[in-house]
């Protein structure tokens, strides 16, 4: 599949690989480098190096091979099931587990385990790569995740997410001591303008994002907080807390590169409470997952 671009004033003087990285957010930088190396990118009809500086008016063509969707297979694995009925299943996701298959993670994901447990009883709205998945949490975030078993329940939960009516409370340990008892961060989040793997506060191109936080306990150099999501943007809590200079402990993407606790893997963030209107009964139901052991031990250590 051929994709074409004409460089505008906004993109001039960028390296070709960096320019393409911004234009093709669905492709990784390493993949773009590979296509460049193989002569799959033409600028004004000629192959050039990845270091080529683009100028206004440059016509760029890149040949992207058609993606072949890998086969996702069911895998037997232990699942911490908080609740299950004919419409929904609530999982307490452990740290380090990827929610659904993606590049580099085609096995060992929650979806692989759900396919073994639920068989064909998973909604198909999000396709074969994400059956049943209506929302997700990061690999190193733990806690409650709802999965839909049929398309009717999927649409119902998706509508609740869109209307911001789902209760979602997260627990986190952040750097620094927050002085106020509570607060609200209302700042749009979008793709980082330079590093496409990150999100950032993006006033121009971001989507509405609102996080309410309150202090649960203060320590000498850290604060234990509850964050309630009004919206659900990618990395929302991580980006928002970093934006007020209180990044999550263990988050080496939005916080300090070096973690003071070497055994800690990834951010200290736990999806503790999820409340929904049940898609069949219409009743409000709330589910909770206890803090994981590593989180509880860390709180004791900070005391």
Backbone torsions as a table, in degrees:
resi	resn	phi	psi	omega
1	UNK	NA	127.7	-177.4
2	UNK	-96.7	133.9	177.2
3	UNK	-124.5	138.6	-173.6
4	UNK	-125.0	147.8	178.2
5	UNK	-141.5	149.5	169.9
6	UNK	-117.8	125.8	-175.0
7	UNK	-70.3	129.6	176.7
8	UNK	-103.2	178.8	-179.7
9	UNK	-55.1	-36.4	-176.8
10	UNK	-64.0	-30.8	-175.5
11	UNK	-98.4	-4.3	-173.2
12	UNK	-62.2	151.9	178.1
13	UNK	69.3	8.5	173.9
14	UNK	-83.8	151.8	169.3
15	UNK	-64.0	147.8	-177.9
16	UNK	-58.4	-44.1	-178.2
17	UNK	-65.4	-37.8	179.1
18	UNK	-68.5	-40.4	178.9
19	UNK	-61.2	-46.9	180.0
20	UNK	-65.8	-33.8	178.0
21	UNK	-61.0	-36.3	178.9
22	UNK	-75.7	-34.2	-178.4
23	UNK	-78.1	-31.1	-174.0
24	UNK	-116.0	72.0	-175.0
25	UNK	-66.7	-17.1	179.8
26	UNK	-83.5	-5.8	179.3
27	UNK	-114.0	142.3	179.0
28	UNK	-76.2	156.4	178.6
29	UNK	-60.6	-40.0	-179.4
30	UNK	-64.7	-35.7	179.0
31	UNK	-67.5	-42.0	178.2
32	UNK	-61.9	-40.6	178.0
33	UNK	-60.7	-39.5	-180.0
34	UNK	-64.8	-43.7	178.4
35	UNK	-63.4	-41.5	177.6
36	UNK	-60.4	-45.4	-178.6
37	UNK	-61.8	-34.1	-178.6
38	UNK	-87.4	9.1	177.4
39	UNK	76.1	22.2	-177.2
40	UNK	-87.2	4.5	178.5
41	UNK	-122.4	129.2	178.1
42	UNK	-118.1	135.5	173.3
43	UNK	-115.7	117.5	-175.6
44	UNK	53.5	38.1	175.3
45	UNK	85.6	0.6	-178.0
46	UNK	-124.6	145.7	175.6
47	UNK	-75.2	135.4	179.6
48	UNK	-133.7	169.2	179.8
49	UNK	-78.5	161.7	-179.3
50	UNK	-64.8	-22.3	-178.7
51	UNK	-83.6	-3.1	179.6
52	UNK	-56.1	133.1	178.5
53	UNK	-90.3	119.5	-177.5
54	UNK	-75.4	151.1	178.1
55	UNK	-127.8	162.4	-178.2
56	UNK	-58.2	131.0	178.6
57	UNK	96.1	-11.7	178.4
58	UNK	-58.7	133.7	175.4
59	UNK	-98.4	117.2	-176.5
60	UNK	-113.0	131.8	175.6
61	UNK	-125.2	133.1	177.4
62	UNK	-128.2	132.8	179.1
63	UNK	-94.9	111.0	-178.9
64	UNK	-106.9	116.7	178.4
65	UNK	-59.4	144.2	177.7
66	UNK	-59.2	131.9	-179.5
67	UNK	-70.4	135.6	175.7
68	UNK	-102.9	116.2	-177.1
69	UNK	-72.5	119.7	-178.0
70	UNK	-69.1	156.2	177.6
71	UNK	-80.4	127.5	179.8
72	UNK	-100.0	125.7	-175.2
73	UNK	-110.3	153.3	176.7
74	UNK	-73.0	140.3	179.1
75	UNK	-134.2	126.1	175.3
76	UNK	-68.3	127.4	177.9
77	UNK	-157.3	153.8	178.1
78	UNK	-68.3	132.1	176.5
79	UNK	-121.7	133.7	177.4
80	UNK	-87.7	92.5	-174.7
81	UNK	-89.7	120.1	-179.7
82	UNK	-86.1	-32.9	-178.9
83	UNK	-163.2	147.6	177.4
84	UNK	-154.5	136.8	170.1
85	UNK	-143.7	-163.4	-174.7
86	UNK	-73.2	-11.7	-175.8
87	UNK	-111.7	-37.1	-173.4
88	UNK	-137.9	159.2	172.6
89	UNK	-139.5	132.1	-179.5
90	UNK	-107.7	125.1	-176.8
91	UNK	-114.5	141.2	169.2
92	UNK	-94.7	99.6	-174.1
93	UNK	-77.3	130.9	178.4
94	UNK	-80.0	165.6	177.8
95	UNK	-66.9	140.3	176.3
96	UNK	88.8	-5.2	179.5
97	UNK	-93.9	128.3	175.6
98	UNK	-80.5	140.2	-175.5
99	UNK	-71.3	-50.3	-177.7
100	UNK	-137.0	156.4	-178.8
101	UNK	-59.5	143.5	175.8
102	UNK	-159.2	178.8	-178.2
103	UNK	-52.2	124.1	179.4
104	UNK	88.6	-10.1	-179.8
105	UNK	-137.7	79.9	-179.6
106	UNK	-103.5	-5.2	176.9
107	UNK	-140.5	163.2	179.1
108	UNK	76.4	7.5	-179.8
109	UNK	-87.3	168.2	177.4
110	UNK	-59.3	-39.0	179.6
111	UNK	-60.0	-41.9	177.7
112	UNK	-58.2	-42.7	179.1
113	UNK	-69.5	-38.3	178.9
114	UNK	-66.2	-35.9	178.9
115	UNK	-63.4	-34.2	177.4
116	UNK	-74.1	-38.4	-176.5
117	UNK	-77.5	-44.5	-173.8
118	UNK	-95.0	-8.4	-176.7
119	UNK	56.9	-121.9	-177.5
120	UNK	-91.3	4.0	-177.6
121	UNK	-89.1	66.6	174.9
122	UNK	-140.3	140.1	-178.5
123	UNK	-63.2	150.5	-176.5
124	UNK	-108.0	8.4	-174.4
125	UNK	-60.6	-38.3	-178.4
126	UNK	-93.5	15.6	173.2
127	UNK	83.2	-178.0	-173.4
128	UNK	-72.1	-20.7	-179.8
129	UNK	-81.0	-23.3	-175.9
130	UNK	-136.0	51.7	-179.7
131	UNK	-62.6	129.5	177.4
132	UNK	82.6	-15.4	-173.0
133	UNK	-82.5	117.5	-179.5
134	UNK	-108.2	-21.9	172.3
135	UNK	-153.8	170.2	-177.2
136	UNK	-141.8	164.1	170.6
137	UNK	-129.1	155.2	-175.1
138	UNK	-61.8	158.9	-177.9
139	UNK	-53.2	-44.1	-176.2
140	UNK	-93.8	6.1	172.8
141	UNK	-92.8	137.5	-179.5
142	UNK	-104.3	169.6	168.4
143	UNK	115.4	-163.0	-168.1
144	UNK	-71.3	131.0	176.4
145	UNK	-137.4	132.4	178.0
146	UNK	-99.2	137.1	178.5
147	UNK	-124.4	140.1	-175.5
148	UNK	-103.6	136.4	-175.9
149	UNK	-91.1	-13.1	179.2
150	UNK	-148.6	165.6	-175.1
151	UNK	-67.3	-32.1	179.7
152	UNK	-63.5	-48.2	179.2
153	UNK	-66.7	-35.5	179.1
154	UNK	-60.4	-48.0	-179.5
155	UNK	-63.8	-38.7	-179.6
156	UNK	-63.8	-47.7	-179.9
157	UNK	-68.2	-38.8	178.5
158	UNK	-61.6	-39.4	177.9
159	UNK	-64.6	-38.2	178.1
160	UNK	-66.7	-39.1	176.7
161	UNK	-62.9	-43.5	-179.5
162	UNK	-64.1	-35.9	-179.5
163	UNK	-84.2	0.1	-178.8
164	UNK	58.8	31.9	-177.2
165	UNK	-97.5	-4.2	178.7
166	UNK	-81.0	137.2	175.7
167	UNK	-82.7	122.7	177.9
168	UNK	-136.3	108.5	179.8
169	UNK	-113.3	128.4	-179.9
170	UNK	-116.1	153.6	177.8
171	UNK	-120.7	135.1	-174.3
172	UNK	-146.0	155.6	170.3
173	UNK	-112.1	126.0	-177.0
174	UNK	-117.2	156.6	175.2
175	UNK	-69.0	144.7	175.5
176	UNK	83.5	166.4	-179.2
177	UNK	-105.0	115.0	178.4
178	UNK	-79.2	123.2	-174.2
179	UNK	-79.2	-42.9	-178.7
180	UNK	-74.3	156.6	-178.3
181	UNK	-75.6	-32.9	-179.9
182	UNK	-156.4	168.4	180.0
183	UNK	-171.1	171.4	178.3
184	UNK	-129.6	133.1	175.7
185	UNK	-109.0	115.5	-179.7
186	UNK	-118.8	92.7	-176.3
187	UNK	-149.1	126.8	-176.5
188	UNK	-64.0	144.2	-179.3
189	UNK	-119.2	135.6	177.6
190	UNK	-147.7	-178.3	178.8
191	UNK	-62.5	138.8	177.7
192	UNK	-60.9	135.0	-175.8
193	UNK	-64.8	-22.6	-178.1
194	UNK	-113.0	-51.0	-178.7
195	UNK	-96.5	101.8	-172.2
196	UNK	-70.0	-9.6	178.1
197	UNK	-85.5	-9.6	-177.1
198	UNK	-111.7	160.5	171.7
199	UNK	-107.3	165.1	179.5
200	UNK	-158.7	167.0	171.7
201	UNK	-66.9	120.2	-173.4
202	UNK	-133.3	93.7	-176.0
203	UNK	-64.9	-32.1	-174.0
204	UNK	-81.4	-49.1	-173.0
205	UNK	-117.1	3.8	-176.5
206	UNK	-80.3	166.7	176.5
207	UNK	-103.9	152.7	-179.0
208	UNK	-51.6	134.9	179.1
209	UNK	-145.7	126.0	-177.9
210	UNK	-132.2	125.6	177.2
211	UNK	-126.2	128.2	174.4
212	UNK	-102.4	133.4	179.3
213	UNK	-129.8	152.4	173.2
214	UNK	-143.6	147.1	-177.7
215	UNK	-78.4	130.3	175.2
216	UNK	-100.2	-38.7	179.1
217	UNK	-160.7	141.2	176.7
218	UNK	-106.0	139.9	174.9
219	UNK	-117.8	-176.0	-175.7
220	UNK	-61.6	-43.4	-177.3
221	UNK	-127.9	4.9	-176.4
222	UNK	-138.7	166.4	177.1
223	UNK	-135.6	135.0	176.0
224	UNK	-94.4	122.2	-173.4
225	UNK	-129.2	157.0	168.5
226	UNK	-108.1	130.1	178.2
227	UNK	-117.1	126.7	177.7
228	UNK	-110.4	124.6	-177.6
229	UNK	-84.5	133.0	170.1
230	UNK	-96.4	-34.9	174.5
231	UNK	-119.2	176.0	-177.8
232	UNK	-137.4	66.7	179.3
233	UNK	-83.4	157.9	177.4
234	UNK	-56.8	128.3	177.7
235	UNK	59.9	25.8	-171.3
236	UNK	-54.9	-53.6	-177.5
237	UNK	-64.3	-41.0	-179.0
238	UNK	-61.4	-44.8	-179.5
239	UNK	-70.8	-45.0	-177.4
240	UNK	-63.9	-46.2	-178.9
241	UNK	-66.8	-35.7	176.4
242	UNK	-65.2	-32.5	-177.0
243	UNK	-68.5	-22.2	177.0
244	UNK	-104.0	20.4	174.7
245	UNK	68.0	30.1	174.0
246	UNK	-132.6	65.6	-179.5
247	UNK	-64.9	157.1	-179.4
248	UNK	-68.0	138.8	175.4
249	UNK	-61.6	130.6	179.0
250	UNK	90.9	-7.4	-178.4
251	UNK	-87.9	97.9	-177.8
252	UNK	-85.5	2.9	176.0
253	UNK	-90.1	-45.8	-177.8
254	UNK	-109.2	-5.0	179.4
255	UNK	-121.1	-161.8	179.9
256	UNK	-59.3	141.7	-178.6
257	UNK	-65.6	-32.5	-178.4
258	UNK	-103.6	124.5	-179.4
259	UNK	-88.8	134.0	179.6
260	UNK	-68.6	-12.8	177.4
261	UNK	-117.5	94.7	-171.6
262	UNK	-58.5	-24.5	-179.2
263	UNK	-82.5	-9.4	-177.1
264	UNK	-77.7	126.6	180.0
265	UNK	-109.7	105.9	178.5
266	UNK	79.7	178.5	-173.1
267	UNK	-66.8	147.5	175.0
268	UNK	-85.9	88.2	-177.7
269	UNK	-142.6	127.3	-176.0
270	UNK	-132.0	124.3	176.0
271	UNK	-79.8	96.1	-170.6
272	UNK	-85.9	-34.5	-175.0
273	UNK	-136.3	136.6	175.1
274	UNK	-135.8	123.2	-179.9
275	UNK	-122.3	131.0	-177.0
276	UNK	-136.8	164.5	165.9
277	UNK	-90.3	121.6	-176.6
278	UNK	-62.2	131.4	-174.8
279	UNK	-63.3	-21.8	-179.2
280	UNK	-101.1	-45.9	-173.8
281	UNK	-87.8	-22.9	-177.6
282	UNK	78.8	5.2	-179.7
283	UNK	-89.6	147.7	175.5
284	UNK	-77.0	130.7	178.4
285	UNK	-129.4	140.3	-179.8
286	UNK	-125.8	135.1	-177.8
287	UNK	-123.5	145.9	179.7
288	UNK	-136.6	152.1	177.5
289	UNK	-125.6	130.9	-178.7
290	UNK	-65.6	154.4	176.4
291	UNK	-58.0	135.6	178.0
292	UNK	-66.3	160.2	-175.9
293	UNK	-55.0	-43.9	-175.5
294	UNK	-61.1	-36.1	-177.8
295	UNK	-70.0	-45.2	179.6
296	UNK	-62.9	-41.3	179.5
297	UNK	-65.0	-37.0	179.5
298	UNK	-66.3	-41.5	177.2
299	UNK	-61.9	-39.8	177.9
300	UNK	-65.3	-39.6	-179.6
301	UNK	-65.6	-38.3	-179.0
302	UNK	-69.1	-26.5	178.0
303	UNK	-66.0	NA	NA
